[in-house]
Every structure is written in structure tokens, then in C-alpha cells.
Amino acid sequence: MEGAWCDRCQRFFADSEDHFHYEQCGGCRRFKAIDGDWGYCRSHESVYASRLMFEHDTCSKWEEGGW
């Protein structure tokens, strides 16, 4: 099986050359934007809770509802 495990988002991705997730922080309902690119995570279930995050970051606790 081709691919690798991503420790940051806690998921397996199939193509190491194209590691991209549609479930990005900016699209998560738990993301609180600070400016156009940065915000913080408000999900108490995420390992990134209360951390400053870039809008294109992702994690395994993503919830639809942002942007």
C-alpha cells in the first residue's frame, strides 16, 4: 500500500506527493478567525485546542461549518 501516516492530522494519506485535506481549520465550525489567515482552535476534543492555527491546517476533530 502506497502512502503514509500523518501525525499532525492523525490520518493516513494515499499519495505522499499530494498531502491535502479538504477538512481545513478555516472550514471547521470550531475555528475562531483572528485575521484572514490565522485563528485558534475552540474544539476541546482536538489536540490543538486553544492553539493558534493557520486556516489551511487540519486535524482529526474537524467539524463542518466554517468559511
N, C-alpha and C positions, 0 to 999 in steps of 0.2 A: 504494500500500500504506500503510495506517494503522499508526502505532506509532512506536517509537524504539529506539535502541540504548542499552543501559545499560553505561556504562564500569565501574561498580563490580562488576557480576556477569558482565560480558563476554558478554551475551546480548541478542538482540532481543526486545522485548515488544510485543505487538499493541495493547494499549489503554493509552495514557498515563495514563488516569484510574484504572486498576486494576493498577498495577505490583506484583505479588505473586508470589512464588515459593514453591512447597511445599518446595523444597530449601533449608531454612534451616539455619544453623550448628548450632542445637540438635539437629537431626536428623542431623547428619553424624558419622560414626564417628571423625573426626579432631578433633572439638571436645572440649576438656577444660574442663568446667564449673568455675567458681570459686564461684559462688553461684547463685541461682535465675534470674538473667538474663544474667550475663556469664561469659565463659570465654576461652580462647585457642585459636588455630588450630595444630594439630600437623601439618598437611599440608605437606610440603616442596615440593610442586608448586604450591601456592597462592601468589598474590601477597600473601596475608595471613598467611603462615607466621610464627608466634611473636607475632602481634599480638593485642591484646585485642579481642574481638568481642562484639557483642550477639547473643543467641540467635536473633533474627529476621533477622540479616544473612545474606547468601548469597554464593557465588562459583561460578565455573565448574568447580571441582575438588571439588564436593560428592560425598560417598560415603555411601550409605545405612547406617544402623546406630546412630543416636543416640536421644535422648529416652529 
